[in-house]
Amino acid sequence: MGRKLFLFVCLLALFGSGCVPEDRPPRRRAIRVALLQGADAVTLSSKGVLTLRDTRSGKTLATARRARPITVRLAARGLNLAGTTYAVRSLRVTGSSNEISFNGKTYPGSLRILRQERGLLIVNLVDVDAYLKAVVSSEMLPTWPQEALKAQAVVSRSFVFHHALRNRRKDFDISSSSQVYNPDKRDARTDNAVDATRKIVIFYRGELLLPFFCTSCGGFTEYAANVWQSEGRFPPPVRCPFCRECPDFRWQVRMSFGELRKKLGSAGIPRARSIAVHRRSASGGRITALKIECENGDRIVKINRFRMIMGPNVIKSGFFDIKARDGYITFSGRGWGHGVGMCQRGAKILAERGKSFKSISRYYFPGAKIKKMRW
């Protein structure tokens, strides 16, 4: 095999695996955030002049002045702008005030509207720092210690960079639901946390880490593979006694077995008779799978799926015990979230004890390196 062909095969194997090496600089600063998918129509406005252009040719197709709304609709052979149909697949929407209002919220940067088989895809093209300032203030209370806010900024930056590099050939980098993205909630303290950690991210074993975080880990963080099928290389879990100090550390939910059975049935698990723990994690004993006895046989359900069926704010974590009595089921648990990665409540306590954002990050991601990334 020739040297050039050998190098090509090695690069293909590396990048095709989803790994993001340290020395691979991205080529842009804008993040593409999917705000809405599958819409039939969207209405836009701006404080300044709103301009809608064909993405491919750059031709201006419509304008709207000073807060006058304009509606884009899905048409049989293109897109309809304020009553006129154009044979285009994609629009670039810009505002002279560098912000656009959409669905009751105002977003910085510009929008791209793409025509897809299932409807319109609305993508916000936004500077990465502006995106992070809207994320950190949405994911963590701005009143928390500055070092905790900085740790959140580093985790959220690593998270979005990883997605941006992995999804560079797709129509968007990340969904607005992957990390809560609400520009209306920006705060000076979280803005400062983003600015103070600019370009700083987390690497693990030579790769940009895809780090996760949860509200409260319940005393132990979790193996990523116990929650999701495969997330590549990820640091091992750690003991976290810090979130125990939070007032909502423990929780309890009581429901009738009929209600439980109905929710399971709507998720494709019909005629449930009983529910029991099937498997617990070696990391603190968190439930990783449940055994649900049904009339047509037993079902093994992973904990993450069970929480989504019941509601992640109902069954708050996988740390719980089950008691059945008199037709009712009681779930008594601790913690809030999937438990993988950084415990936000733990990060708050550590920051209050004087720990830096780097120390907090290294604690929850043992073996990780905190360093700047070119962007």
C-alpha positions as CSV (number, residue, x, y, z in Angstrom):
1,M,0.0,0.0,0.0
2,G,1.4,3.4,-1.0
3,R,2.1,6.0,1.8
4,K,-0.6,8.4,0.6
5,L,-3.2,5.7,0.5
6,F,-2.1,4.4,3.9
7,L,-2.5,7.9,5.5
8,F,-5.9,8.3,3.8
9,V,-7.1,5.0,5.3
10,C,-5.9,6.0,8.8
11,L,-7.6,9.4,8.7
12,L,-10.8,7.8,7.4
13,A,-10.8,5.3,10.2
14,L,-10.1,8.0,12.8
15,F,-12.7,10.5,11.7
16,G,-15.2,8.0,10.7
17,S,-15.3,6.7,14.2
18,G,-16.7,9.9,15.6
19,C,-13.5,10.7,17.5
20,V,-12.4,14.3,17.6
21,P,-8.6,14.6,18.0
22,E,-6.8,17.4,19.8
23,D,-5.1,18.9,16.8
24,R,-8.0,19.2,14.5
25,P,-9.1,22.8,14.3
26,P,-12.6,23.7,13.1
27,R,-13.1,26.2,10.3
28,R,-16.0,28.3,11.6
29,R,-17.2,30.1,14.8
30,A,-21.0,29.9,14.1
31,I,-23.0,27.1,15.7
32,R,-26.1,25.8,13.8
33,V,-28.9,25.2,16.3
34,A,-32.1,23.5,15.2
35,L,-35.0,25.4,16.8
36,L,-37.9,23.6,15.1
37,Q,-38.4,20.6,12.8
38,G,-41.4,19.5,10.8
39,A,-43.3,22.9,10.8
40,D,-45.8,23.8,8.0
41,A,-45.3,27.5,8.5
42,V,-43.3,30.0,10.6
43,T,-43.8,33.7,11.3
44,L,-40.7,35.9,11.7
45,S,-40.1,39.5,12.7
46,S,-37.3,41.8,13.7
47,K,-36.7,45.2,15.3
48,G,-34.9,46.2,12.1
49,V,-35.2,45.2,8.5
50,L,-35.8,41.6,7.9
51,T,-34.3,40.2,4.7
52,L,-35.0,36.7,3.2
53,R,-32.7,35.4,0.6
54,D,-32.4,32.3,-1.5
55,T,-29.4,30.5,0.2
56,R,-28.1,29.1,-3.1
57,S,-28.2,32.2,-5.3
58,G,-28.1,34.9,-2.7
59,K,-31.1,36.6,-4.4
60,T,-33.3,38.7,-2.1
61,L,-36.9,37.3,-2.2
62,A,-38.7,39.4,0.4
63,T,-38.1,42.0,3.1
64,A,-40.1,43.2,6.1
65,R,-39.6,46.4,7.9
66,R,-39.5,47.2,11.7
67,A,-41.4,44.5,13.5
68,R,-43.7,43.7,10.6
69,P,-44.2,39.9,10.6
70,I,-43.6,37.8,7.6
71,T,-44.8,34.2,7.2
72,V,-42.9,31.4,5.4
73,R,-45.0,28.4,4.4
74,L,-44.2,25.0,3.0
75,A,-45.4,24.9,-0.7
76,A,-45.8,21.9,-3.1
77,R,-42.7,22.9,-5.1
78,G,-40.8,25.3,-2.9
79,L,-41.4,27.9,-0.2
80,N,-44.2,30.5,0.0
81,L,-43.2,33.9,1.3
82,A,-46.0,36.3,2.2
83,G,-48.3,34.8,-0.4
84,T,-45.7,34.3,-3.2
85,T,-44.2,30.9,-4.0
86,Y,-40.6,30.5,-5.0
87,A,-39.0,27.3,-6.3
88,V,-36.3,27.3,-3.6
89,R,-35.2,24.8,-1.0
90,S,-33.5,27.0,1.5
91,L,-33.7,30.6,2.8
92,R,-31.2,32.7,4.7
93,V,-32.9,35.1,7.0
94,T,-31.1,38.1,8.5
95,G,-32.1,41.2,10.5
96,S,-30.4,44.5,10.4
97,S,-30.5,44.5,14.2
98,N,-28.7,41.1,14.3
99,E,-31.6,39.4,15.9
100,I,-34.8,37.7,14.8
101,S,-38.0,36.9,16.7
102,F,-39.5,33.5,16.1
103,N,-42.1,31.6,18.1
104,G,-42.2,34.2,20.9
105,K,-38.5,34.3,21.4
106,T,-35.7,36.6,20.1
107,Y,-32.6,34.9,18.8
108,P,-29.2,36.4,18.0
109,G,-27.5,35.9,14.6
110,S,-29.4,34.7,11.6
111,L,-31.8,31.9,10.6
112,R,-31.8,29.3,7.9
113,I,-35.1,27.8,6.8
114,L,-34.8,24.5,4.9
115,R,-37.6,22.7,3.0
116,Q,-37.6,19.0,4.0
117,E,-39.9,16.1,3.3
118,R,-41.5,16.3,6.8
119,G,-41.8,20.1,6.8
120,L,-39.7,23.1,7.6
121,L,-36.4,23.0,9.5
122,I,-35.5,26.2,11.3
123,V,-31.8,26.6,12.2
124,N,-30.3,29.5,14.1
125,L,-26.8,30.4,13.0
126,V,-25.3,32.0,16.1
127,D,-21.8,32.9,17.4
128,V,-20.6,30.2,19.7
129,D,-20.1,32.6,22.7
130,A,-23.6,34.1,22.2
131,Y,-25.0,30.5,22.1
132,L,-23.2,29.5,25.3
133,K,-24.3,32.6,27.2
134,A,-27.9,31.6,26.5
135,V,-27.2,28.0,27.5
136,V,-25.3,28.5,30.7
137,S,-27.9,30.9,32.1
138,S,-30.6,28.4,31.2
139,E,-28.9,25.3,32.6
140,M,-27.6,26.7,35.9
141,L,-28.9,29.4,38.2
142,P,-26.9,32.7,37.6
143,T,-26.9,33.3,41.4
144,W,-24.7,30.2,41.9
145,P,-20.9,30.7,42.6
146,Q,-18.8,31.9,39.7
147,E,-16.6,28.9,39.6
148,A,-19.6,26.6,39.3
149,L,-20.8,28.8,36.4
150,K,-17.4,28.5,34.8
151,A,-17.4,24.7,35.1
152,Q,-20.8,24.7,33.4
153,A,-19.5,26.9,30.6
154,V,-16.6,24.5,30.0
155,V,-18.8,21.5,29.9
156,S,-21.4,23.1,27.7
157,R,-18.7,24.4,25.3
158,S,-17.1,20.9,25.0
159,F,-20.6,19.4,24.4
160,V,-21.5,21.8,21.6
161,F,-18.0,21.7,20.0
162,H,-18.1,17.9,19.9
163,H,-21.5,18.0,18.2
164,A,-20.4,20.7,15.7
165,L,-17.4,18.6,14.6
166,R,-19.3,15.4,14.5
167,N,-22.3,16.8,12.5
168,R,-20.4,19.1,10.2
169,R,-21.9,17.5,7.1
170,K,-25.5,17.6,8.4
171,D,-28.0,20.4,8.2
172,F,-27.5,21.5,11.9
173,D,-25.0,20.9,14.6
174,I,-27.2,20.5,17.7
175,S,-30.8,20.7,18.7
176,S,-32.0,23.4,21.0
177,S,-33.3,20.6,23.3
178,S,-29.9,19.0,23.7
179,Q,-28.8,21.8,26.0
180,V,-31.5,24.3,27.0
181,Y,-31.0,27.3,24.8
182,N,-33.0,30.4,25.8
183,P,-31.5,33.7,24.8
184,D,-34.2,35.6,26.8
185,K,-32.6,34.3,30.1
186,R,-29.1,35.7,29.6
187,D,-27.5,37.2,32.7
188,A,-24.4,39.2,33.4
189,R,-22.9,36.6,35.7
190,T,-23.2,33.7,33.3
191,D,-22.0,36.0,30.5
192,N,-18.8,36.6,32.6
193,A,-18.4,32.9,33.2
194,V,-18.4,32.2,29.4
195,D,-16.0,35.1,28.7
196,A,-13.6,34.0,31.5
197,T,-13.3,30.5,30.1
198,R,-13.3,31.4,26.4
199,K,-12.1,28.4,24.2
200,I,-11.5,26.2,27.2
201,V,-12.7,22.6,26.7
202,I,-12.3,19.1,28.1
203,F,-10.1,16.4,26.5
204,Y,-10.0,12.8,27.5
205,R,-7.4,10.4,26.2
206,G,-6.4,12.7,23.3
207,E,-10.0,13.3,22.2
208,L,-12.4,16.2,22.7
209,L,-14.8,14.8,25.3
210,L,-18.6,14.7,24.9
211,P,-19.3,15.6,28.5
212,F,-22.7,15.2,30.2
213,F,-24.2,16.8,33.3
214,C,-27.1,16.3,35.5
215,T,-28.9,18.2,38.3
216,S,-28.0,15.9,41.1
217,C,-26.2,12.6,40.8
218,G,-27.6,11.1,44.0
219,G,-24.3,10.4,45.6
220,F,-22.5,8.6,42.7
221,T,-22.1,9.5,39.1
222,E,-22.8,6.8,36.5
223,Y,-21.2,4.9,33.6
224,A,-22.3,6.4,30.3
225,A,-22.8,2.9,28.8
226,N,-25.4,2.2,31.5
227,V,-27.6,5.0,30.3
228,W,-27.0,5.2,26.6
229,Q,-26.0,2.4,24.1
230,S,-22.6,3.8,23.2
231,E,-21.0,7.1,23.8
232,G,-17.4,6.2,23.0
233,R,-14.6,6.9,25.6
234,F,-15.8,8.3,28.8
235,P,-14.2,8.8,32.3
236,P,-15.2,6.4,35.0
237,P,-17.8,7.4,37.6
238,V,-16.9,9.0,40.9
239,R,-18.4,9.2,44.4
240,C,-20.1,12.6,45.0
241,P,-21.2,13.2,48.6
242,F,-21.7,16.9,47.9
243,C,-25.2,17.0,46.4
244,R,-26.6,15.3,49.6
245,E,-26.5,18.8,51.1
246,C,-29.2,20.0,48.7
247,P,-32.8,20.2,50.0
248,D,-34.4,18.3,47.2
249,F,-31.8,15.4,47.3
250,R,-34.5,12.9,48.2
251,W,-37.9,12.4,46.4
252,Q,-40.9,10.1,46.5
253,V,-43.7,9.4,44.1
254,R,-46.8,7.3,44.8
255,M,-49.2,6.2,42.0
256,S,-51.8,3.6,41.5
257,F,-50.8,0.4,39.7
258,G,-53.5,1.3,37.1
259,E,-51.8,4.6,36.3
260,L,-48.4,2.8,36.0
261,R,-50.0,0.2,33.7
262,K,-51.6,2.8,31.5
263,K,-48.4,4.7,31.0
264,L,-46.4,1.5,30.2
265,G,-49.2,0.4,27.8
266,S,-49.0,3.7,25.9
267,A,-45.3,3.1,25.4
268,G,-45.7,-0.4,23.9
269,I,-45.5,-2.4,27.1
270,P,-49.0,-3.8,27.5
271,R,-50.8,-5.5,30.3
272,A,-48.1,-5.1,33.0
273,R,-48.6,-7.2,36.1
274,S,-45.6,-6.3,38.2
275,I,-42.4,-4.3,38.2
276,A,-39.1,-5.1,39.9
277,V,-35.4,-4.2,39.8
278,H,-33.6,-6.3,37.2
279,R,-30.0,-4.9,37.5
280,R,-28.1,-2.3,39.5
281,S,-24.9,-0.5,38.6
282,A,-21.6,-1.2,40.4
283,S,-21.4,2.6,40.8
284,G,-23.4,3.1,44.0
285,G,-26.2,0.7,43.2
286,R,-28.2,2.9,40.8
287,I,-30.9,0.9,38.9
288,T,-29.9,0.4,35.2
289,A,-32.7,-1.9,34.2
290,L,-36.2,-3.0,35.4
291,K,-38.1,-6.2,34.9
292,I,-41.7,-5.7,34.0
293,E,-43.9,-8.8,34.1
294,C,-46.6,-8.7,31.4
295,E,-49.3,-11.1,30.4
296,N,-47.4,-12.0,27.2
297,G,-44.0,-12.4,28.9
298,D,-41.4,-10.4,30.8
299,R,-39.9,-7.1,29.5
300,I,-36.4,-5.8,30.4
301,V,-36.6,-2.0,30.3
302,K,-33.5,0.2,30.6
303,I,-33.8,2.9,33.3
304,N,-33.5,5.8,30.9
305,R,-36.4,4.6,28.8
306,F,-38.5,4.0,31.9
307,R,-37.8,7.5,33.2
308,M,-38.9,9.0,29.8
309,I,-42.1,6.9,29.8
310,M,-43.0,8.0,33.3
311,G,-41.7,11.5,33.0
312,P,-38.1,12.6,33.9
313,N,-39.5,15.0,36.5
314,V,-41.7,12.2,38.0
315,I,-39.1,9.4,38.3
316,K,-36.2,11.8,38.8
317,S,-33.3,9.4,38.8
318,G,-32.4,5.7,38.7
319,F,-31.6,5.7,42.4
320,F,-34.9,4.4,43.9
321,D,-36.6,1.6,45.8
322,I,-40.0,0.2,44.8
323,K,-42.7,-0.8,47.2
324,A,-46.1,-2.2,46.2
325,R,-49.1,-2.2,48.6
326,D,-52.9,-2.1,48.3
327,G,-52.8,-1.4,44.6
328,Y,-50.3,1.4,44.8
329,I,-46.6,1.7,43.8
330,T,-44.3,3.9,45.8
331,F,-40.9,5.0,44.3
332,S,-38.5,6.4,46.9
333,G,-35.3,7.9,45.5
334,R,-32.5,10.4,45.5
335,G,-30.9,12.6,43.0
336,W,-32.2,14.2,39.8
337,G,-31.1,13.2,36.3
338,H,-29.3,10.4,34.5
339,G,-26.2,10.8,36.8
340,V,-23.6,10.8,34.0
341,G,-20.8,13.4,34.2
342,M,-20.8,16.6,36.2
343,C,-23.3,16.8,39.1
344,Q,-24.5,20.5,39.0
345,R,-25.5,20.5,42.7
346,G,-22.2,19.0,43.6
347,A,-20.3,21.6,41.5
348,K,-22.2,24.3,43.4
349,I,-21.1,22.9,46.8
350,L,-17.5,22.5,45.6
351,A,-17.4,26.1,44.4
352,E,-18.7,27.3,47.7
353,R,-15.8,25.5,49.3
354,G,-13.3,27.4,47.2
355,K,-12.6,24.9,44.4
356,S,-11.9,26.3,41.0
357,F,-13.7,25.4,37.8
358,K,-10.7,23.4,36.7
359,S,-10.7,21.4,39.9
360,I,-14.4,20.8,39.6
361,S,-14.1,19.6,36.0
362,R,-11.2,17.3,36.8
363,Y,-13.2,15.8,39.8
364,Y,-16.2,14.8,37.7
365,F,-14.1,13.8,34.7
366,P,-11.1,12.0,36.2
367,G,-8.2,11.8,33.9
368,A,-9.4,14.7,31.7
369,K,-7.3,17.6,30.5
370,I,-8.6,21.1,30.6
371,K,-7.1,23.2,27.8
372,K,-7.9,25.7,25.1
373,M,-9.1,24.7,21.6
374,R,-8.7,26.6,18.4
375,W,-12.0,27.8,17.1
